[in-house]
Structure formats: structure tokens, C-alpha cells
Amino acid sequence: MIDFTVAICTYNGAKRLPEVLEGLRSQTGTENIAWEVIIVDNNSTDDTRQVIQSYQSQWLADCPLRYAFEPEQGAAYARLRAAKEAHGSLIGFLDDDTVPTNHWITAACAFAQVHPQAGAYGSQIHGDFEVEPSEELKQVAFFLAVIERGDEPFLYERKKRILPPSAGLVVRRHAWCESVPNRPFLTGRTAKSMLTSEDLEALVYIQNAGWQIWYNPAMEIHHKIPHWRMEREYLLSLVRGIGLARHHIRMIRLTPWLRPLMFPLYWVNDVRKAMVHFLRYREQLERNLPAACEMEFLWSTLLSPFYLCGKYFSQALVPPTPSEPTSENLAI
């Protein structure tokens, strides 16, 4: 029996994975926890496989380090593969640029025992910036999954429509498997799609099934953020992908009969918000990055239902082609 599965989803993470694995190797207090690590390779073209193989040859004796390959591109598919491959009753998701503190696993397991109705709970995420951000950039750091919401746990209330990101997220495996569709609509940013929020889609399904979603600040991770992720064009592109996915997230929160009624109300309110923001900041958008990001988000939200219409139609025409799990133990 495995208590906890650490699932690391990676694409071309050969240079980033070692620091994450060293963070896991340094975990403390796990003597009475049966745990494993699965690395899901999402079509990497670098030396990711070889890096994993070298670590397997010298890995912890009481913790399996497994490799799984997911051929469908997109973070959503990688997480689905991890959930299929996991043996643990809890799954802790890490990205290849998120390094856990040495008590992350023990804090995650302890929280699950105290909160049995928690289907998922997110970590406190500290930004580890390659270049110290300006005060302006700090105002939009939450778009980069920097989540520091205090030192007390709290429940993400459904009415507030705020949920944690996938980095550092822990889910109960049966809550995920019973709630999250095998064919996600949002798949994550790829070369062919700018849409994000695939992690929110999964969490909304878990929340819709009646599970609680929590913030657990005792689970801490450090998110490595290179300088290019703080550049204006990257941030605007990232925000655009979040906004364009927003209509889908809104609709799956609602019961089907409410969707056609709520859509025009949402859209009219979005028009109002965009106009108010533009009139207030129109002369500052070129030099005020937080205002520009908010404008991009509001504008993309307005476009979201129309942008997604073609995607809905194209997915309806293409029959699902689920792939079978493929995993390997590359231990030497």
C-alpha cells in the first residue's frame, strides 16, 4: 500500500528536474509514510529520460522512482496519466520548476487526516525569481502561480470562484478519478494552443462533485521563475490564455439549464467592466503593467465564448482516442 504519490509532469525538463528531485530526496519525517515518485514525460525532446535513469540508479531504497510517458501534448494529459499510474491514495503534483521544502510530504499527509472532506488542497507557493521583480511585477505575480495567502489554512468557498493552481496541489486519488473527465476540454498551453486554466477545470469538477478545496500553507514550495517570464509580452500572452478559457470555466460551474440564462448576464457585465477599466487607465496601459494585464484579461474574457465556439465544434466532430497507460521502471 502506498500512502502518497509525488507526480512530476515535465516537458523538456532535463535541466530543471535535478533540483526538484533533490528537494524530494531531502524530505524529512517520512519514515512512517509509504511514498513513491512518478515522473510523467510529456513528449520531451531533450535528455529528460536519461536524467531520470541516472537518478533511479542512486535513488532512495524505500521510495520507488518511476517513469511514465504521455504522448498527448498538454499538461492536462500529463496529469491524467499521473493519476492513472499513481498507487498512492494521495497524489501531490509538482511541476519541473517547483521545489518542495523538506516537510512538504509530511504536511500534505497530516492535512489529509485532519480534513477528510478535502478532495484537493493547494500549497503556499513562494516565488524564486531569477531577477528580483519590481513592485509593479509583484502585483501580477499571482499570474505566475505565486500564492502566499497567509499562514492559516482556509476553505476555498465556491461562491468566491477562486481556486489554487496545480503546482503543489494535492488531491485524493479517488476524488480525481471519480470527478475529472478522461478527455479534458482545456489541455494546457502547447505549440498549437494558448489556452490555460486546465488545472482549474479539473478542480471545478472535483468541487462540483461535493469535495472541499483548501489552502494549506504548511505545504511550501518554491517556484523557479526565469527572467523571461517577467517580460511584458510573456505576461500579456499568459493572461490572454487565462481570459480566453474563462467562459468554459464559468459554464462548467453551472448546472446545464442555467448556462443559456447566465451567458448574456455574464457578457453584459464583462462589457461594463472592460469599458470602465479602459476609461480609467487608457492613458496608462503602455507603462502600467498591472493595468495592462487586467485590460488584457477583461478583453480576452469578452472574446472567450466566441473564441471557444470553434473549439467546442471541432472537438465534437473528432471522436475521442484515449491512449493506454505506458509506464516503465528504468532502474538499473
C-alpha positions as CSV (number, residue, x, y, z in Angstrom):
1,M,0.0,0.0,0.0
2,I,1.3,3.5,-1.0
3,D,0.1,6.5,1.0
4,F,1.4,9.3,-1.2
5,T,2.4,9.6,-4.8
6,V,4.5,12.6,-5.9
7,A,3.7,13.2,-9.6
8,I,6.1,15.5,-11.6
9,C,4.9,16.4,-15.0
10,T,7.6,17.6,-17.3
11,Y,8.3,18.7,-20.8
12,N,12.0,19.2,-21.7
13,G,12.8,19.4,-18.0
14,A,16.3,17.8,-18.1
15,K,18.0,20.8,-16.6
16,R,15.2,21.6,-14.1
17,L,14.4,18.2,-12.7
18,P,17.5,17.6,-10.7
19,E,16.7,20.4,-8.2
20,V,13.2,19.1,-7.8
21,L,14.4,15.5,-7.2
22,E,17.0,16.8,-4.7
23,G,14.2,18.5,-2.9
24,L,12.3,15.2,-2.7
25,R,15.4,13.3,-1.6
26,S,15.7,15.7,1.3
27,Q,12.2,15.1,2.7
28,T,12.1,14.6,6.5
29,G,9.7,12.8,8.7
30,T,8.6,10.3,6.1
31,E,9.7,7.1,8.0
32,N,6.1,6.1,8.5
33,I,4.8,7.2,5.1
34,A,4.9,4.8,2.2
35,W,5.5,7.1,-0.8
36,E,6.6,7.0,-4.5
37,V,7.6,9.4,-7.2
38,I,6.3,9.3,-10.8
39,I,7.8,11.5,-13.5
40,V,5.5,11.9,-16.5
41,D,7.4,12.8,-19.6
42,N,5.1,14.7,-21.9
43,N,6.9,14.2,-25.2
44,S,10.2,15.7,-24.2
45,T,12.9,16.0,-26.9
46,D,15.9,16.7,-24.6
47,D,17.7,14.3,-22.1
48,T,14.8,14.0,-19.7
49,R,14.7,10.2,-19.9
50,Q,18.4,9.9,-19.3
51,V,18.3,12.3,-16.3
52,I,15.6,10.2,-14.7
53,Q,17.5,7.0,-15.4
54,S,20.6,8.3,-13.7
55,Y,18.6,9.2,-10.6
56,Q,17.0,5.8,-10.5
57,S,20.4,4.2,-10.2
58,Q,21.0,6.0,-6.9
59,W,17.5,6.7,-5.6
60,L,16.1,6.2,-2.1
61,A,15.8,2.5,-1.3
62,D,12.3,2.7,0.2
63,C,10.7,5.0,-2.4
64,P,10.1,3.9,-5.9
65,L,11.1,6.3,-8.7
66,R,9.0,5.5,-11.8
67,Y,8.9,6.9,-15.3
68,A,5.7,7.3,-17.4
69,F,5.4,8.6,-20.9
70,E,2.4,10.6,-22.1
71,P,2.3,11.1,-25.9
72,E,-0.6,13.6,-26.0
73,Q,0.8,17.1,-25.6
74,G,-0.6,19.2,-22.8
75,A,-0.3,19.4,-19.0
76,A,-3.9,18.1,-18.6
77,Y,-3.0,14.9,-20.3
78,A,0.2,14.5,-18.3
79,R,-1.8,14.9,-15.0
80,L,-4.3,12.4,-16.2
81,R,-1.5,10.0,-16.9
82,A,-0.1,10.6,-13.4
83,A,-3.5,9.8,-11.8
84,K,-3.8,6.6,-13.8
85,E,-0.3,5.5,-12.9
86,A,-0.3,6.5,-9.2
87,H,-0.5,3.9,-6.5
88,G,-1.0,6.4,-3.6
89,S,-4.3,7.4,-2.1
90,L,-3.0,11.0,-2.2
91,I,-1.3,12.5,-5.3
92,G,0.9,15.5,-4.9
93,F,1.5,17.4,-8.2
94,L,4.8,19.2,-8.7
95,D,6.0,20.9,-11.9
96,D,9.6,20.6,-13.0
97,D,10.3,24.1,-11.8
98,T,8.7,23.8,-8.3
99,V,11.0,22.7,-5.5
100,P,9.3,21.5,-2.2
101,T,10.6,22.3,1.2
102,N,11.7,19.3,3.2
103,H,8.5,19.0,5.2
104,W,6.1,19.2,2.1
105,I,5.1,15.5,2.1
106,T,4.5,15.2,5.9
107,A,2.5,18.4,5.9
108,A,0.4,17.1,3.0
109,C,-0.3,13.8,4.7
110,A,-1.1,15.4,8.0
111,F,-3.6,17.8,6.4
112,A,-5.5,14.9,4.7
113,Q,-6.1,13.2,8.1
114,V,-7.5,16.3,9.7
115,H,-9.7,17.3,6.7
116,P,-11.3,14.1,5.3
117,Q,-13.7,16.1,3.1
118,A,-10.9,17.8,1.3
119,G,-10.7,16.4,-2.2
120,A,-7.8,18.8,-3.0
121,Y,-5.7,21.4,-1.3
122,G,-3.0,23.8,-2.6
123,S,0.4,24.7,-1.3
124,Q,1.8,28.1,-0.3
125,I,4.0,29.0,-3.3
126,H,6.9,31.3,-2.9
127,G,8.4,33.0,-6.0
128,D,12.1,32.2,-6.5
129,F,12.9,34.9,-9.1
130,E,16.0,34.8,-11.3
131,V,15.8,38.6,-11.3
132,E,14.3,40.5,-8.4
133,P,10.9,41.8,-9.6
134,S,9.9,45.4,-9.4
135,E,6.9,46.4,-7.2
136,E,4.9,46.6,-10.4
137,L,5.7,43.0,-11.3
138,K,4.9,41.8,-7.7
139,Q,1.4,43.0,-8.3
140,V,0.8,40.5,-11.1
141,A,2.9,37.6,-9.5
142,F,-0.3,35.6,-8.9
143,F,-0.5,35.1,-12.7
144,L,2.9,33.2,-12.3
145,A,1.4,30.9,-9.6
146,V,3.0,32.7,-6.7
147,I,0.4,32.1,-3.9
148,E,1.1,33.5,-0.5
149,R,-2.3,33.8,1.2
150,G,-1.3,33.9,4.8
151,D,-0.2,31.3,7.4
152,E,-3.7,29.9,8.3
153,P,-5.5,27.2,6.3
154,F,-8.8,28.2,4.7
155,L,-11.5,26.7,2.6
156,Y,-11.9,28.0,-1.0
157,E,-15.6,28.9,-0.9
158,R,-17.4,28.0,-4.1
159,K,-19.2,31.4,-4.3
160,K,-15.9,33.2,-4.4
161,R,-14.8,31.3,-7.6
162,I,-11.1,31.2,-6.6
163,L,-9.1,28.0,-6.7
164,P,-5.4,27.1,-6.3
165,P,-3.0,26.4,-9.2
166,S,-1.8,22.9,-9.9
167,A,1.8,23.4,-8.7
168,G,2.0,22.0,-5.3
169,L,-1.6,20.7,-5.4
170,V,-2.5,17.5,-3.5
171,V,-5.6,15.5,-4.5
172,R,-7.3,12.4,-3.2
173,R,-6.9,9.9,-6.0
174,H,-10.4,8.6,-5.8
175,A,-11.8,12.2,-5.8
176,W,-9.8,12.8,-9.0
177,C,-10.7,9.5,-10.7
178,E,-14.4,9.8,-9.9
179,S,-14.8,13.5,-10.9
180,V,-12.3,14.5,-13.6
181,P,-13.2,13.6,-17.2
182,N,-10.8,11.3,-19.1
183,R,-10.9,13.8,-22.1
184,P,-10.4,17.3,-20.8
185,F,-11.5,20.3,-22.9
186,L,-8.7,22.5,-21.7
187,T,-5.4,20.8,-22.2
188,G,-2.8,23.5,-21.3
189,R,-0.5,25.7,-23.3
190,T,1.1,23.9,-26.2
191,A,2.6,25.0,-29.6
192,K,-1.0,24.8,-31.0
193,S,-3.0,26.4,-28.2
194,M,-2.6,29.4,-25.9
195,L,-5.4,28.3,-23.6
196,T,-4.6,27.7,-20.0
197,S,-6.7,27.0,-16.8
198,E,-6.7,23.2,-17.4
199,D,-5.9,22.9,-13.7
200,L,-8.9,25.0,-12.8
201,E,-11.1,22.8,-15.0
202,A,-10.1,19.7,-13.0
203,L,-10.6,21.4,-9.7
204,V,-14.1,22.7,-10.7
205,Y,-15.2,19.1,-11.5
206,I,-13.9,17.9,-8.1
207,Q,-15.7,20.8,-6.4
208,N,-18.9,20.1,-8.3
209,A,-18.8,16.5,-7.0
210,G,-19.1,17.9,-3.5
211,W,-15.5,17.8,-2.3
212,Q,-13.9,20.7,-0.5
213,I,-10.9,22.6,-1.8
214,W,-8.4,24.0,0.7
215,Y,-5.3,26.2,1.0
216,N,-2.7,24.6,3.2
217,P,0.2,27.0,4.0
218,A,2.1,24.3,5.9
219,M,2.9,22.8,2.5
220,E,5.5,25.1,1.0
221,I,7.2,25.1,-2.4
222,H,9.5,27.4,-4.3
223,H,8.6,28.3,-7.9
224,K,11.6,29.0,-10.0
225,I,10.8,31.9,-12.3
226,P,13.3,32.8,-15.0
227,H,13.7,36.4,-16.2
228,W,11.8,35.9,-19.5
229,R,8.6,35.0,-17.6
230,M,8.6,38.5,-16.2
231,E,8.7,40.2,-19.6
232,R,5.7,42.2,-20.6
233,E,4.9,40.2,-23.8
234,Y,5.0,36.9,-22.0
235,L,2.8,38.1,-19.2
236,L,0.2,39.5,-21.6
237,S,0.2,36.3,-23.6
238,L,-0.2,34.3,-20.4
239,V,-3.1,36.5,-19.2
240,R,-4.7,36.2,-22.6
241,G,-4.8,32.4,-22.4
242,I,-6.4,32.6,-19.0
243,G,-9.1,35.0,-20.2
244,L,-9.9,33.1,-23.3
245,A,-10.6,30.0,-21.2
246,R,-12.8,31.8,-18.8
247,H,-16.1,31.1,-20.5
248,H,-15.6,27.4,-20.3
249,I,-14.7,27.5,-16.6
250,R,-17.8,29.6,-15.9
251,M,-20.1,27.3,-17.7
252,I,-19.0,24.0,-16.1
253,R,-19.6,25.6,-12.7
254,L,-23.3,25.9,-13.6
255,T,-26.0,23.3,-14.0
256,P,-26.7,22.9,-17.7
257,W,-30.1,24.6,-17.7
258,L,-28.6,27.7,-16.1
259,R,-25.9,28.2,-18.8
260,P,-28.0,29.8,-21.5
261,L,-29.6,32.1,-19.0
262,M,-26.3,33.2,-17.3
263,F,-24.3,33.7,-20.5
264,P,-25.8,37.1,-21.6
265,L,-25.7,38.3,-18.0
266,Y,-22.0,37.5,-17.7
267,W,-21.2,39.0,-21.1
268,V,-23.0,42.3,-20.4
269,N,-21.2,42.6,-17.0
270,D,-17.9,41.9,-18.8
271,V,-18.5,44.6,-21.3
272,R,-19.2,47.0,-18.4
273,K,-16.0,46.0,-16.5
274,A,-13.9,46.3,-19.7
275,M,-15.3,49.8,-20.5
276,V,-14.8,51.1,-17.0
277,H,-11.2,49.8,-16.8
278,F,-10.3,51.2,-20.2
279,L,-11.7,54.6,-19.5
280,R,-9.9,54.7,-16.2
281,Y,-6.5,53.5,-17.4
282,R,-6.5,54.2,-21.2
283,E,-3.6,56.7,-20.9
284,Q,-1.5,54.3,-18.7
285,L,-1.8,51.0,-20.5
286,E,1.6,51.3,-22.2
287,R,3.5,52.0,-19.0
288,N,1.3,50.4,-16.2
289,L,1.8,46.7,-16.4
290,P,-0.8,45.6,-13.8
291,A,-3.4,47.8,-15.6
292,A,-2.4,46.3,-19.0
293,C,-2.7,42.8,-17.7
294,E,-6.1,43.5,-16.2
295,M,-7.2,45.0,-19.6
296,E,-5.9,42.0,-21.5
297,F,-7.8,39.7,-19.1
298,L,-11.0,41.6,-19.4
299,W,-10.8,41.8,-23.2
300,S,-9.9,38.1,-23.6
301,T,-12.8,37.3,-21.3
302,L,-15.2,39.2,-23.6
303,L,-13.9,37.2,-26.6
304,S,-13.8,33.9,-24.7
305,P,-17.3,32.5,-25.7
306,F,-16.7,33.3,-29.4
307,Y,-13.2,32.1,-29.4
308,L,-14.2,28.8,-27.8
309,C,-17.1,28.2,-30.1
310,G,-14.9,26.9,-32.8
311,K,-13.0,24.7,-30.4
312,Y,-16.2,23.2,-29.0
313,F,-17.4,22.4,-32.5
314,S,-14.1,20.9,-33.6
315,Q,-13.9,18.7,-30.6
316,A,-17.5,17.5,-31.1
317,L,-16.5,16.3,-34.6
318,V,-13.4,14.4,-33.5
319,P,-14.1,11.1,-31.8
320,P,-12.0,10.5,-28.6
321,T,-8.9,8.4,-29.0
322,P,-7.9,7.5,-25.4
323,S,-4.4,6.3,-25.1
324,E,-3.4,3.3,-22.9
325,P,-1.2,3.9,-19.9
326,T,2.5,3.3,-20.7
327,S,5.0,3.3,-17.8
328,E,8.4,1.9,-17.3
329,N,10.7,1.3,-14.3
330,L,14.1,2.3,-15.7
331,A,16.0,1.3,-12.6
332,I,19.4,-0.1,-13.5
